[in-house]
Amino acid sequence: MLVGLVIASVIAYYLYRELYGKRKNLPPGPTPWPVAGNLLQLDNVHPEKTLFDWGKKYGPVFTVWLPLPMVVVNDYDLMKETFLKQGDTFADRPDLFLFKALVKGNYGLFFTNGKMWRENRRFSLHALRDFGVGRNTLQPQIMDQALQLVDLLHNSAGEPITLLEPFTFGVANVINVLAFGYAWKSGDPVMLKFMDLFDEFSVLFQRPSILLLESYPWLRHFEPPLPIGFKRLNEVNDAIFKFILEEIEKHKKTLNEDEPPRDYTDAYLIEMRKRQKEGEGEMFTEWQMAVAIGDLWTAGFATTVATLRFAIIYLLNNPLVQQKLQEEMDRVIGNENELTMDDQKRLPYLCATIQEVLRAGNIVPINVQHAVTEDVVVGGFLIPKNTQVIAQTPSLHLDEKLFDEPEKFMPERFIDADGHFVKNDHVLPFSLGKRACMGESLVRMELFLFLGTLIQRCDFRPVDGVTPPPIVIQPGFLHSPVPYKCIVVPRK
């Protein structure tokens, strides 16, 4: 009898602590389940829709457990007030088990903090600018890949084609030239394997069983028999870094410090050796460089490929949009001239379409976590130091108060009465504040030149000429459409 009472008391205390006790000093939110928090309550394919609905129910600031507590900011004005105006307070990243386990600590450009983050981000932005990111000097390299991509599509000879591989080839080469100084040839098995690893990592990382390890890391020791997926995630992660480290070794053997750096890896090696001589070697190490390069791949490659694939499937499902794009391109650029970034002002409908793809696609369904560096008030709630906070910008893209009929794909929403493109501040695919994606300028250049060239030189049609492929999302920490087929016909 006494033993039963003790067990019942322990269970009651545990449930109280899990369901109520841990929540009392945080903003309201959905009731977390014991152990799993709110993980199993999220829509596995569209978690951004669940967070948007919870924002409607609990207010613009609420707490969600994934499975650790995260304060979600769902309101644009509050995002500006916090992540922009109080940038330093919201500039940290949380200390997460998964990232420490995968990259041996808080390394790279996404999850470092303090001086290491500031120095590496400053260096990386400067180095990438030197190689043309954000400048027109990178334009010829991107256009070369865009034209090679068009040739690949034209060679399909009107047969159904899956766009994933050719898009991967074109975009991957832009990043590989920046990172390692060379381009792959179409169909290169090393490239295809590397890209497959990136896709698999994205899908594995989003699994609830993986996210559960953040609160209960000891669970990994029970695989097998538990089908957690952590062992495979580690294998994929190690294979990605094996490729990166092998490229770094090649550069170390051929580096000439008396010559200008050939690529980002050269530039980092030179900076690393310089810092070592100055006694700041701990800020710039070989492993830090490897993780930083991995972050550049994530920021500049995976997001761009996913966005281009979204763009084409939206055009297949909205043929009048493709027709308007082609008419604008024919009228302004013609079918022979190459596109340049200077043409943005002359192609408002193309700019509007890209902005609508970024809004509707919601490539990053749950924004990356920040951690507050001190106690701070958000929307009237006191948020303790080190609490994880998310600027959930995808919620803005779904908000009918900001976008009429947000579920519809309508580039026209960004064209004014005079036919000009209108940039909308509520479309924030690259986040905001001091941790905004540093690859934004590269991705925007890639999207404009790749998509514009594809529209100029290709016509995309459903396989049967009538029925477009359905827009089905592949789950992962980056959204992308499941592979689909279409017909590509050269435009003359």
N, C-alpha and C positions, 0 to 999 in steps of 0.2 A: 504493500500500500504506500509506504513512504517513498520507496524507489520510484513508483509510478508518479507520485506527486512531484518529486524532484525533476524527473524527465519532462513532465508536462510543464513545469515552471521554466525549465531551460528553453523548451521549444517556444513557449509564450514570450519569453524575453527576447529570443532570437527574432521572432516574427515582428515584435514591437520595434526592435532596433532597426530591422531591415525595412519595414513598411512605414514607420513614422519617426522613430528617433533620429535617424540620420538625415531626415528631410527638414527638421524643424527650423533650422537657421538658413535655409535656402529658399529661393523663389518657388512658388507652387509649380506643379507639373503632374504628369501622369504617374499614378502609383506604380512604383517599381516592384517587380516580382522578386521574391527571395532568390539570391544567387545571380540570376540572369539580368536583373534590373529591367530596363525597357527594351532590351535587345530583341526579344521575340515578339514584341508588339509593333516593331517597325515593319513596314512593307519592304520585303527583301529586294524587290526590283526598283521601287520608287520610294526610298526612305525620305527623300526631300518632300514628298507629298504628305507623309505622316507628320513630319516636323511642322509643315505649314498648317495642317489641320490642328495640331496641338497648340500652335501659336494663336489660332482663332479662339480656342477654348480657354486657354490659361493666360493669355495676354502676351504682349510683345517681349517680355522677359520671363522665361520659365526654365525649369530644371529638368533634364532628361538624364537617365542613368544608362551608359553604354559600355560596360556596366558601371564605370565610375561616374560620379556626378559631373555634368557639364551644364553650364548656364548658357542658354541659347538666346541670342539677340535676334529678333525677327523683324525689327522695324528700322527703316532707312534712317530716320532722324536720330534714333538712338545709336545706330552704327557710326554715324558721323560724330556724334557727341562723345563717343567712347573711343573707338578704334582710330579715328582721325585726330580729334582735338586732344585726346589724352594718349597719344601714340606710344609714348615710352612706358606707360603703365600697362598697356596691353601688348607689349612687344615680345614677351617671353614665350617659350614653348614649354609644355609640361614634360616632366621626367617620366617617360613611358617605358614600361617593361619591354614591349614588342620591339621598339626601335633600338633599345639598348641591346637586346638579344640578337637582333639581325645585323646591326652595324657596330657592335662592341662598345656602345656608348652614344652620347649625343654628338654626332659628327655630321659633316656635310653643311648644306646651306638651309635646309628646312628646319632642322631640329637642334641646332646649336643655339647657345644663348650668350649674352654678355659680350665681352671684348672679342672672343673667337668668332662669334657670328658677325659682329660689325666689321672686323678686319677682313674676313673672308668674303662677305657680301660686297664690301667696297672694292676689293681687289677684282672680284669676278665681274662686277658691272663694268669696271674700267677695262679689263681684258677683253670682254665681249664687244665693247664699243670699238676697241682697237681692231677687232676682226670684222667690223661692219654691222654689228647688231644695233638696230635703231638708226642706221645710216644707209644711204643709197649705195655704198660701196659693196654691200652684201647682195644687192639686187641681182647682179649677173649670175652669181652662183645659184640663187633660188630659181631664176628663170631657166637656167640650164637644166635643172632637175625637173621643172614644170614641163618643159618641152620634151624631155626624155619620157616623162610620164604620159604625155599625149601620144607619143609614138607607140608606147606599149599598148595603150588603149585602142589605137587605130589598128594595130596588128591583130586584134581579136577578130577582125574580119566579119563583124556582125554576129558572131556567136555569143551566147550568154556568158558573161564574165562576172566573177566576184571581185569587187574593187579593193578588197583588203590588201592583197599582196602588192599590186602596183602602187597604191597610195603609200603603203609602208616603205616601199623602195624609194619613192621620191622624197618623202619627208625625212626618213632615216638618214639619207645621204647628206642633207643639209646639216643635221646635227653631228654626223660623223666627221664631216669636213671641219666643223668648228672645234670639235673635241679632239680629234686625232689626225686631221689633216689629209684624209683621203676619202674617196667615194667608192662604194661597192658597185659591182656590176649586177645587172638584173639577174635574179635567181641565185645569187651567191648563197651557198648553204650556211655559211657562218652568220650572215645577216638574217636569214630566215629563222635560224635557231634562236638568235638573240631576240628577235621580235616576238617569237612564240613564248619565250621566257617572260617577257614583259607582260604579255596578255595573261598568262597563267598566274603571275604574281598578283595582278590586279584582282582577279577573281578569287583567289585563295584568301587574300588579305581581308576581304569584306565578309568572310564567313562568320556567323555568330560564334561558332566554337573557337575561332581564332581571337575574336574581340573579347571573349570571356576570359582569356588568359591574362588580360590586363589587370583583373582583380584577383584571379586565382592562377598564378603562373605555375603552381605545383601540379596543375592538371596535365601539363605536358609530359610528365613522367608516367602517365597512364595511357600513353599512345605507343603501340597498341595495348589493350584492345579498343580503347575509345577512338573513334574516327575523327580526331580533332583536325588534322591537316597540318600541324605545326612542323612535322618532320619534312613533308614535301615542300612547305613554304621555305624552310631552311635550305633545302637542296636547290630550289629555284634561285633563291637569293645568292647562294654561294656560286652558282654557275654564272650569274650576271656579273658578280664581282671578279670572278676568275678571268672573264674576258677583259674587263676594265684594267685589272692589274697586269695582264699580259701586254696590253697596249702601252701602259706606263713603262714597263721594262724595256720595250722596244725603243721608246723615246729616250730613256736614260742612256742607252747605248749609242744613240745617234745625235744627241743634243750638242749643238755648238753655241755656247753662250755668247760668242762674239757676233753671232748673226741674229737678226730679228726672229722672234719665236714663230714657229710655223703654225701653231694652233694653241688652244687653251692649255693642253697638257704641257707643252714647252714653256708657256708663260708661267704656269704654276711651279714647274720644277725650278725655273730661274728665281722666282720669288721665294721659294722654299729655301734655296741655298743662300740667298741674300739674307733672309730672316735668321737663319742659323748662325751666320757670321755676326749678326747684330744681337744675338742672345735671345731671340724671340722664336726659336725653332718650334716651340710647343704649339704655336698658333697655326703653323703650316707644316703638316706632316704628309707622308706619302698616303697613309690611310685616309686622312682628312680629304686629300685631293681625290682619292678614289670615290669616296661617298659623295663629294661635291659633283663629280662628273656624273654619277648615278642620278643625282637630283636634277642636273641639267637635262639629262635624257628624259626624265619624267616630265619636266616642265615644258620642254620644247618639242618633244616627239609624240608621246602618247596622246596628249591633248589635241594636237593638230590633226593627227590621223583620225581620231574620233570625230572631230568637228567637221572635217571634209566628208567623212562617210555619212554623218547626219545631213550635211548640206545636200548631197546627191539624193538621198532617200526622201528628203522633203521636196525636192524638185520633181522626183518621180510621182509623188503623191499630190503635187500642186503644179501641173504642167503649164498653167497660165503664168506662173512666176518664172519658170524657165524661159517661156516665150518672151516675156518682158525683158529679162536679162539679156537674151540674145539680140533683141531689137535695139536695146541701149548700146550693147557692145558693137553691133554692126554700124550703128549711126555715128558713134563717137570714135571708135578705134579702128574699125574695119577688120578684115579677116587676115591681113598680112602683117600689120605692125605689131611689135611686141609691147606688151603692157609694161608700164612703169608706175612706181609709187606716186609720181606726180599726177597720175590720171585719177586719183581718188576724188578730187573735186569735180571731175567731169563725169563720174559714174555714181550718181547718188543712189540708184536702185541697187547696184551691186553692194555698196556700203550698207544700205538698209537691210539687204538680205543676209549679209554676214552678221550684222547685229542681231537679227531675228533668230538666226541659227544658234548663236551664242546664248540667247535668252531661252529659246524653246528646248535646246538640247540639254541644258543643265549638266555639263560634262562632269563637274565635281558635285555629286548630289548632297554630300555633307561636307561643309567647309572644314579646313584644317584647324585643329584646336590651338588656341592661345592660352597663356597662363598669366594672370595678373601679378604684377611685381609688388603690389601693396594692397591693403584694404581699399576698396573703392565702391562708390554708390553707382548702381546701374538701374535706371528706371525706378528709383525709389527703394531699391533693395541693396543692403550692404553685402558686398561680395568679399569674402575673406581672401587674403593674400594666398597665392599659389593655386587658386581655384581655376579649373579649366573653363574657358569661355569661347564661344563660337559666334562669329558674325555670319549668320546663316543667310548669305546673299541669295541662294537659290529660292528662298521663300519670296523674295521681291519679284522674281521672274514669274511666279505663279499667282501673284496678287491681282485680283480683278479690279481693285481700286487704283492700281497703277497701270494695268494693261487691260483694255477691253477685250473680252473673250480670250483670256490667256492661253486656253487650250488649242486655239487655232494658230496656224502658221500664216502670218500676214506681215510681210516686209513693209507694206504700205503704211503701217502704224508709225513708221519712222521717216515718212516723207511729208513735208509741209505743203501748204496750199500753192506755193510757188514752185514745187517740184524739187526742193532742196532736201538733202539728207539732214536729219536732226539727231544728233548724238543724245542718247538718253542716259542720264546719270544713274538710273535705277537698274541698268544692265551692268552687272558687276561679276563677270565670269572669272576675273583674276583676283578677286577679293579686294580689300582696301586697307589702308594704313601702312605701317612700316614693314609689315610682313607680306605685302601684296606680291604676287608672283613676279619674280625678276625676269622671267622669260616673256612677259607680255608683248613687248615691242617686236620680238622675233616672231612670235605666233601670229600677231596681227599682220606682219609683212608676208609671212608664208600664206596665210589665208587669202589675202587680197590677190597675190600674184598667182597662186595655185588655182584658186577657184575661178578667178577672172580668165585665166588662160584656158581652163577646161570649158568654160561657157563659150568662149570665143571659138574654140576649135572642135568641140564635141557636142553631139546631141544625145541625151540620155533617155532611153525608152524602156518601158516594161518588157519583159521577156515575150509575152504574148501580144504586145502592142496595145493592150487595153488595161489589164489589171496590175496596178503597182504593187510592189512588195509591201507587206504590212510593216509598220514601224514597231518593232519589238526590241526592247532594251535588254542588253546583256548585263547582269548584275556585276558590280565591282566597285572599288573605290573611285574609279573613273567610269562614267557612263559611256557606252557606245552601242550602236545598233548591232544585233546579231548579224552574221554574214548574210548578205542578200545578193541576188544576181540581177543584172540588167543588160540591155543591149546598148553598145556605144557605136554611134554612127558619125564618121567624120563630117564636119561642116565645111562647105566650100564657099 
